[in-house]
Amino acid sequence: MKTNPQGTAQWFSDRLGKVTASKVWTLCARQKNGNYYAAREDYKTEIILERLTGKVQEHYVSDVMTSPLLYSGCSCTALYMP
């Protein structure tokens, strides 16, 4: 298993064209009628394009989304306890 720091160019390279744990639900989730959600096809297309082009698909990232990276070395107790 590779252990490049999250968010680095090498980390993105390692994930290129791979299904990630946080997106497995996108491939597995079904609607009440048994059909897959449209997000499944979108994600499959994204993975295929990454493999074909060798380029990471860009995604919107807000400041709030990156804030956990600021505290990656801290315990939750240290963050929330006075």
N, C-alpha and C positions, 0 to 999 in steps of 0.2 A: 504494500500500500504506500502510495506517495504521500508525503507530508509537507507539501509546499504551503506557505502561509496563505490563508484565505484572501481572495481579492487580488492576488498578484497575477502577472501575465502567465507564469508557469502553472498556477492553479487553474486558470481558465483553460489553458492548453490541455491539462490533464483531464478536464471534464468535457472537452470538445467531442460532440457527437455521441455522448453517453446519456442514458436515462439516469437521472439523479434521484435520490431517495425522496426528496421533497416533491417530486413530480410523478411518482409512481401512481398516486391517486388519479391523476389525469388520464392515465392509460387504463385503469381498472374500473373507475366509477361508471355506474349505469343509471339511467333514468328509471322511473317507476315502470315504464312500459318495456323495459329490458334493453332499450337501445343505448349505445354509448353517447356521451356528450360530444358536441362539436369540438370542444377543447382537445379531445383525443386526436383528432385528425390534424389539428393545428400543431400540436406538440410533435406528432410523428413527422410532419413536414419540416418542422424546425430541426429535428435531429438529423433527418436525411440531408437537408441542405448544409448543415454543419459538416457532415461527413464528406459530402461532395465538394464543397468549396474550401474546407479547411479553415473556415473563419467562424468565430463565435457570433451568434445572433445577439445583437445589442438589445438591452432591455432598459426601461426607465428605472432609475434608482433614486429615491428621495433621501434626504438627510436622515429621516427617521428610520428608514430601512437599513442604513449603514451604522446607526448608533450602537448596535450590539457589538460591532467590530471594535469600537473604542474600549469596550470593557471586557474583551475576550480573556484577559488574564485574571479577572477579578471574580470573586464568589458573589452570589446574589446577596448573601448576608452582609457583606462589606458595602454593597451599594445601598441597601435599604435600612440598615440599622444605624442609629445615631452614634 
